[in-house]
Amino acid sequence: MCDGEENPAAIPLPVEDVQGDNRWMSLHNCFVSDTKDREPEVVFIGDSLVQLLHQFEIWRQLFSPLHALNFGIGGDTTQNVLWRLQNGELENIKPKIVVLWVGTNNHSNTAQQVAGGIEAIVSLINERQPQAKVVVLSLLPRGMKPNPLREKNAQVNKILQSSLLTLSNAQFLNVDPGFVHTDGTISHHDMYDYLHLTRVGYARVCKPIHDLLLRLLEDSASQTPNTTS
């Protein structure tokens, strides 16, 4: 992208209610309500990979004990997440960590644009929640066999690995345990539709996330002043 050119992946946009049931906005409003009733230490934000994680036992085993909220909506792009965060999902709470997992649905954007959209979300989180550490999860490979979308996700990851070093409180975490086999294929035992994770797939992805969150929470606790006399 040329200097001064607006990145379409960094423009906040709500999802158009083409089906007429207002589900996306209803979920967003539910998340906003959660910020008024809950006091999370960790907030997960993103697309269906975040949303579906909430349905598996591993969420209750690893992340519920960390007082985590799940703000995932299937199909979301960087634009949609930006809009949600600008419209209430970062209010009323003060999480220690925000986990961001979005970008694989930005089909109409280039790798550079997708990375720029993710960077815009990180910058917004830094602005609205300056105390929070931001963990950006890598985009996973997709498709049973090699394909352009898989290649683009890898390019996004490569860009973010270096660009996030320049942003405050942000770090990149590669959560791909090696889903692509030596012959270039992905197993349906890990991704049942070659995009969304199975129970086995989530188990492989979630361990490094959990390990990092524990370290960050421990660091946060050690830096908190002891106010007891």
N, C-alpha and C positions, 0 to 999 in steps of 0.2 A: 504493500500500500504506500502511496505517496504521502509525504508530509501534508497535513491539512485535509486529507481525504477522510470523510466520515466512515467509520467502520459499521456496516449494517448489523454485525453481530454484537455490537455494543450499544444498540438503541433499545431502551426498555419498551417492551410490548406485551400486553396481555394476550392470552389465547382467544381467538375469535370463537364464539359459541355457535359453531356451524350446525351442531346437532340439536341445539335448542333446549338442553336440559340444565345448562349453567353449572355443570359439575366442576369445571376448573375454578371458577370464581368461588363456588361454595367451599372447595378445599382450601383455597387461599384464605377465605374469611375464617374458616375453622382454625387455621394456623395462627392467624392474628389473635383469635380468642385465646389460643393456648399461651401466647406470650403474656397475656394478662393474668393467667391463672397458675402458671408454672414458673419455677426458678431453675432452669437447666444450667448445667455446667458445660454441656456439649450440645451443639445443634448441627444436625446433618441437613444439608440443603442440596437439592438437585433434581434429577429426573427419575425415571422408573427404577433404575438400579438402586437408588436411595429408597424410593417408596416401597419396593418389593422386599427389601431387606427387613423391613418392619414386620413382615408376615412370617419370618422364619424364627425358629427357636434360638438361633445364634444371636439375634438382637436381644432377646430377654436374658441370655446367658452373659453376653459381653458388654452390651451398651446400656441397657436399662439400669444396671447398678451404677453407671457413671452419670445418672440423671440426664439422659440424652433425650432430645426431641428430634423427631423425624419430619422434615418439611420437604418430602419428595413428591413430585407429581409426574406421572408417566407422560412422555412425549415432550417434556419441557426442553427449551433451548436456552442458550445464554441470555437472549433477549427477554424471555419469559421470567427467568430467575431474577434478572435485574429489576424488572417491573415489580415482582413480588416483594423484593427487599426494599424497594423505594416506597412501598405502599403498606407498611405496617409490620412485616415479619421480623424486623430487627428492633422493634420498639418494645419497651417495658421489661426487657431482659438484659442480663449482663453475663453472657456465657464466657467461660475461659477459653473455649475452643470452638471454632466453626469449621466443619468439614464440608468441602465443596466437591461435588461430583456431577459435572454437566459438560456437554459439548458434543456427545456422539450423535445427537439429533439435529445438529446444525448442518443439514444436508446441502443447503444452498450456499454455504460459506466456504471460503478457502481455509486452509490450515492456519494461515497467518491471521485471518479474521477471527476464527474460533479462539485462538490463543489470546487475541486482543479482547474478545468478549469476556473470557475468563479473567483476564487481568483487570478489566473494568469492574467485575464483580468483587474481586479482592480489594480493589481500591475503595469501593463503596463500603465494604465491611470494615476496612480500616478506619474509614471516616465515621461510620455510625457506631462501631464497637471497637474503639482503639485499644482496649485492654485485651482483646481476644487474639489468640494465635489462630492463623488460618492455614488449614491443611488442604491442599489441592490434590485430589486423587487423580492418578493417570487414567486416560481414556483406554479402555480395554480393546484388544483386537476383536473383530466381529466378522461374521460370515464363515461358513464351513471351510471355504477355500480362499486363497489370496484374492483380494479385490481392492478397488480404489478407495473405498471407505476405510478399510483396515489400514491402508497406506497413509491416508490422511490423518487418522487418529495417531499413528506413530509420529507423524510430522508435528502435530500439535504438542505431543509430549516432549519432543526434542526442543521445541521453541520454549515451552514453559520451564523446562529444567534450568535454562539459563536466565530467562526473563524474570522469573519469580525471585531471583536473588536480589533484584533491585527494588523489590517491594517490601515494605515494613511488615514484620510479624507473619510472613508467609513462607511456606515451604511446600515443596513438591514431594509426593510419595508415590513411587511406582508400586502398584498393587497387582501387577500381572505376574503370577507365579510360574508362568510358562505354559499358557493355555494353547499356544500354537505348537503342534508336534513337528518333528523333523521333516515330515512330508508336506508341511504347510497347512495341515487341516486342524480344525478345532473339534473336540468331541462334544456330542450332545449330552454326555454325562456331566460336563462342566457348564455348558450353555445349552439349554433345552431347545432353543430356537436359533442358536448361534449368535445371540445377542444378550439375552437375559440369563442370569445365573441360576443354576440349580442349588439345592442344599449343599451339595459337594463343592460346587464352584464358590459359593459364599464362604464356606469354611476355609477355603484356600486364600481368599482375598482378605477376610476379616482379621486374621491373626496379626499381620503387620500393622493394620490400622489400630487394633486394640493395643498392641505393644507401644506404638508411638503415643497414643492418647494417654496411656498410663504414665509414660515418661514426662509428657508435657504437664499433666496434672500434678505430678510430684514436684516438678520444677516450680510450678505456680504456687504450690503450698509452701515450698521452702523460701519463696520470695515474699510471702505475705507476712507483714509485721505481726509479731506477737503482742496483742493488746492486753493480755492478762497481767495482773499485778503479782 
